[in-house]
Amino acid sequence: MSDSPVFDVRGMQVRYGAAEAVRGLDITVSSGEVLGLIGPDGAGKTSSLRVLAGLLRPAGGRAEAFGLPIWPNRRALHGRIGYLAQRFALYGDLTVDENIQFFALLYSVPGWRKRRDELLERVTLTRFRHRLADRLSGGMKQKLALACTLIHSPEALLLDEPTTGVDPVTRRELWRLLGELVVEGLTLVVATPYLDEAERCSRVVLMKDGQVLADARPGELQARLPGHLVEVSGGPRAAVTRVLKNLEGVADLSVFGACVHVRLEGISDPIGAVRAALAGAGITSVHVREIRPSLEDTFLYLTGSKPEGAQGEVA
């Protein structure tokens, strides 16, 4: 068995005309890993996945899969790699069964009928197998897309925002299924705008403007946030924000729903300093506590971007 990583990328560049979408990407993905690509729109996540899938030729650098240069060997590697795009090309006038059959025949999968039945059972679509794809809900379409992607039993799976636009129940089901696949030996590279999903990954790569800002395990990444992080809840949020912005030692401040997160540096008693500043402004009906940084806090620190929505979506 080869000791080569599943994916090995060094100095990879992707250009669209004069625009440089990916600049000097360096990542290594080992067998069984779950690598999360995190970043705002335009960060280079989709372009990177398309190179790894053999769908896009890099403008520079090196990109290998299973020890082979991807672009020259893309046809041979397609049997070992599955790619779930943001907008998967299901055929709306074909049934669930027929869509999977199409991809099974495309990949020349032996014994595909048995494999199809197993996948339908796993994604809980067996009772909908004769329904046209156009008549499926958004979550069911994504489950069908995943089944089509898995029909040829790939060793590595590339997923571009697989849960965007699906309901919370389906989102949880998809991640449960992905977790089972990893236990069975599948390697995952997942691009996601949801930072809570990134915490499910074994490693996280933060990207912005085509460059890697950080590459580490989620816990290690969160530990990089300097100073003390204090959460303030309750009280008039606008007034709390106005007071704390002017507090000595405040490095940055962000609003998270009904709470305010304030990061302080060079302060020995951060909770005491925050409480005293708020009390001095007549704000006492608040709860103040020091918290462990989340990936959202770390992302804000590294990029200055703002999370969006209750799920911690990267703006």
Beta strands, then each sheet from edge to edge (+ up, - down):
strand 1: 7-16
strand 2: 19-29
strand 3: 34-38
strand 4: 60-65
strand 5: 68-69
strand 6: 81-84
strand 7: 156-160
strand 8: 187-191
strand 9: 203-208
strand 10: 211-216
strand 11: 228-233
strand 12: 250-256
strand 13: 259-264
strand 14: 287-290
strand 15: 307-308
strand 16: 313-314
sheet 1: 2+ 1- 4+ 5-
sheet 2: 6+ 7+ 8+ 3+ 9+ 10-
sheet 3: 12+ 13- 11+ 14-
sheet 4: 15+ 16-
end
